[in-house]
Amino acid sequence: MNAWGQPVSATIERGPINYVLTLRSNGPDGLPKNSDDIVVTRSKRHGESSITQEAARAAEGVAEGAASGAVKGIKKGLRLGRDRED
């Protein structure tokens, strides 16, 4: 669920070199594919790590957004910006 109580959709595509994970939140208006949507895309080369682990990490970032602000939570979950933990 996103910060507005709407479900978050996830897709995984397997390309010739990478897996691509896309998480999409329809934003506060609940309508898909418009300017208030939050979309997170991650890619990993085959064999680099489990796409399931990447999906879990990205989903945690989106879920944390409900408590700490959607964009900040996503950035923290994806280890971007100042909240990065190495």
C-alpha positions as CSV (number, residue, x, y, z in Angstrom):
1,M,0.0,0.0,0.0
2,N,1.2,3.5,-0.7
3,A,0.9,6.5,1.6
4,W,-2.7,7.1,0.4
5,G,-3.9,3.6,1.0
6,Q,-3.8,2.5,-2.6
7,P,-2.1,-0.6,-3.8
8,V,1.4,-0.4,-5.4
9,S,1.8,-2.4,-8.6
10,A,5.0,-4.2,-9.5
11,T,6.3,-5.7,-12.8
12,I,9.4,-7.6,-13.5
13,E,10.7,-7.9,-17.1
14,R,13.5,-10.1,-18.2
15,G,15.6,-8.6,-20.9
16,P,18.5,-10.2,-22.7
17,I,21.0,-8.8,-20.2
18,N,19.0,-7.4,-17.2
19,Y,15.9,-7.9,-15.1
20,V,13.9,-4.7,-14.8
21,L,11.7,-4.2,-11.7
22,T,9.2,-1.4,-11.9
23,L,7.1,-0.3,-8.9
24,R,4.2,2.1,-9.5
25,S,2.1,4.1,-7.1
26,N,-0.9,5.9,-8.6
27,G,-0.3,8.8,-6.3
28,P,-2.8,10.8,-4.2
29,D,-5.5,10.9,-6.8
30,G,-5.5,7.1,-7.3
31,L,-5.6,7.4,-11.1
32,P,-2.9,5.5,-13.1
33,K,-0.3,7.0,-15.4
34,N,-0.6,10.7,-14.8
35,S,1.7,13.4,-13.4
36,D,1.3,12.6,-9.7
37,D,2.4,8.9,-10.0
38,I,5.5,7.7,-8.3
39,V,7.5,5.2,-10.4
40,V,10.6,3.4,-9.2
41,T,12.6,1.4,-11.7
42,R,15.6,-0.8,-10.8
43,S,17.6,-3.1,-13.1
44,K,20.1,-5.9,-12.3
45,R,22.2,-8.0,-14.6
46,H,21.3,-11.7,-14.6
47,G,23.1,-13.5,-11.8
48,E,24.1,-10.3,-10.0
49,S,21.6,-10.7,-7.2
50,S,18.1,-12.0,-6.6
51,I,15.4,-9.8,-8.2
52,T,13.2,-10.9,-5.3
53,Q,15.7,-9.2,-2.9
54,E,15.6,-6.0,-5.1
55,A,11.7,-6.1,-5.1
56,A,11.6,-6.5,-1.3
57,R,14.0,-3.6,-0.8
58,A,12.1,-1.3,-3.2
59,A,8.8,-2.3,-1.7
60,E,10.1,-1.5,1.8
61,G,11.1,1.9,0.5
62,V,7.6,2.6,-0.8
63,A,6.0,1.3,2.4
64,E,8.3,3.5,4.5
65,G,7.1,6.4,2.4
66,A,3.8,6.2,4.2
67,A,5.4,7.1,7.5
68,S,8.2,9.5,6.4
69,G,7.0,11.0,3.2
70,A,6.8,9.1,0.0
71,V,9.8,10.5,-1.9
72,K,12.1,10.4,1.1
73,G,11.0,6.9,2.0
74,I,11.6,5.6,-1.5
75,K,15.0,7.3,-1.7
76,K,16.0,5.8,1.7
77,G,14.7,2.3,0.7
78,L,16.7,2.5,-2.6
79,R,19.8,3.8,-0.8
80,L,19.8,7.2,-2.7
81,G,20.8,10.5,-1.3
82,R,21.8,11.5,2.2
83,D,20.0,8.6,4.0
84,R,22.2,6.1,2.3
85,E,23.6,3.3,4.5
86,D,26.6,1.4,3.1
